[in-house]
Amino acid sequence: MQRFWRGLTALAAVGLVAGLAASARGPLLKPVSAAPGTSMTDPGRPVPAVAVRLFQFKPAPLEVKAGTQVTWTNQDDILHTVTSGMPERRDGRFDAPLDGKESTYRFTFQQPGTYPYFCDRHQSMRGEIIVR
């Protein structure tokens, strides 16, 4: 019985040493992170995203492929909008309120082109989606 416990203790020690060695090299699986201008909804599947923060759209511009849905997320505590076109020439494609922190808006860009947008309440806030 004593031999059994010594063997079990030795086996546990080998496992501990192997585990410590592996953790010193870093994790076996690297965490998945989103590239700039994307967010993560499913691990490994970035979704194009624009953060509305400190009176700015980030990133601006954002480049996507045709047929891509872009998500804007308000990270400020106040109301912003995502309004297509420019303040002096709205194009009517979209005009959505982002009513406070964590509110979102999604729009799918079907056709290639350049799509400017702005915040109707803070017209110096401007962004652009470039669709390839």
C-alpha positions in Angstrom: 0.0 0.0 0.0 2.9 2.3 0.8 4.3 1.7 -2.7 0.9 2.7 -4.2 0.9 6.0 -2.4 4.5 6.8 -3.4 3.6 6.0 -7.1 0.5 8.2 -6.9 2.5 11.0 -5.3 5.2 10.7 -8.0 2.6 10.8 -10.7 0.9 13.9 -9.3 4.3 15.6 -9.0 5.0 14.9 -12.7 1.6 16.3 -13.7 2.2 19.4 -11.6 5.6 20.0 -13.1 4.2 19.4 -16.7 1.4 21.8 -16.0 3.7 24.5 -14.6 6.0 24.1 -17.6 3.0 24.5 -20.0 1.7 27.6 -18.2 5.2 29.1 -18.4 5.1 28.8 -22.2 1.7 30.5 -22.3 -1.8 29.2 -23.0 -2.4 26.5 -25.5 -5.2 28.4 -27.0 -4.8 32.1 -27.8 -7.8 34.2 -26.9 -9.7 35.5 -29.9 -9.9 39.3 -30.2 -11.5 41.6 -32.6 -9.6 43.6 -35.1 -9.9 47.4 -35.0 -13.4 48.3 -36.3 -15.0 45.0 -35.4 -16.7 43.5 -32.4 -17.2 39.9 -31.4 -20.6 38.2 -31.3 -19.4 34.6 -31.9 -15.8 33.6 -31.1 -13.7 33.8 -34.2 -16.4 35.8 -36.2 -15.7 39.5 -36.1 -18.6 41.8 -37.0 -17.8 45.3 -38.4 -18.5 47.8 -35.7 -18.3 51.5 -35.1 -18.0 52.9 -31.6 -19.6 56.2 -30.9 -17.4 57.6 -28.1 -16.5 61.1 -27.0 -18.3 62.8 -29.9 -16.5 60.7 -32.5 -17.2 57.7 -34.7 -14.4 55.1 -34.4 -13.1 53.9 -36.8 -13.8 56.4 -39.5 -13.6 55.4 -42.2 -14.5 51.8 -42.0 -14.1 49.5 -45.0 -16.3 46.5 -45.5 -17.4 44.1 -48.3 -20.8 44.4 -50.0 -23.5 42.6 -48.1 -22.0 43.4 -44.7 -24.0 44.5 -41.7 -22.3 47.2 -39.7 -23.2 47.9 -36.0 -22.9 51.3 -34.4 -22.8 51.3 -30.5 -23.2 54.4 -28.5 -20.6 54.4 -25.7 -21.6 57.9 -24.5 -24.3 58.7 -22.0 -26.1 61.1 -24.3 -28.2 60.8 -27.5 -26.4 60.6 -30.8 -27.8 59.7 -34.3 -26.4 57.8 -37.2 -27.7 59.8 -40.2 -26.7 59.0 -43.8 -25.3 61.7 -46.0 -23.9 65.0 -44.8 -25.6 67.7 -42.8 -26.0 69.8 -45.8 -27.1 66.9 -48.0 -28.9 64.0 -46.3 -29.5 61.0 -48.6 -32.3 59.2 -46.6 -30.7 55.8 -46.5 -30.8 55.7 -42.7 -31.4 57.9 -39.7 -31.4 56.2 -36.4 -31.2 57.5 -32.8 -28.6 56.0 -30.4 -30.4 56.9 -27.2 -27.7 56.7 -24.6 -25.1 54.2 -23.5 -25.0 50.8 -25.1 -27.8 51.5 -27.6 -27.1 50.1 -31.1 -28.1 50.5 -34.7 -27.4 48.0 -37.5 -27.4 48.6 -41.3 -26.5 46.3 -44.1 -24.5 47.8 -47.0 -25.5 45.9 -50.2 -23.9 48.0 -52.9 -20.2 49.0 -53.3 -19.6 52.7 -52.8 -18.7 55.3 -50.2 -21.4 56.2 -47.6 -20.8 59.3 -45.5 -22.8 59.7 -42.3 -23.0 62.1 -39.3 -24.7 62.7 -36.0 -27.7 65.0 -36.5 -27.3 66.5 -33.0 -23.6 67.1 -33.2 -23.0 67.7 -36.9 -19.2 67.9 -36.6 -19.3 64.1 -35.8 -18.8 62.5 -39.2 -17.9 59.0 -40.4 -17.7 57.1 -43.6 -18.3 53.5 -44.7 -16.4 52.3 -47.7 -18.1 49.3 -49.3 -16.0 47.2 -51.8 
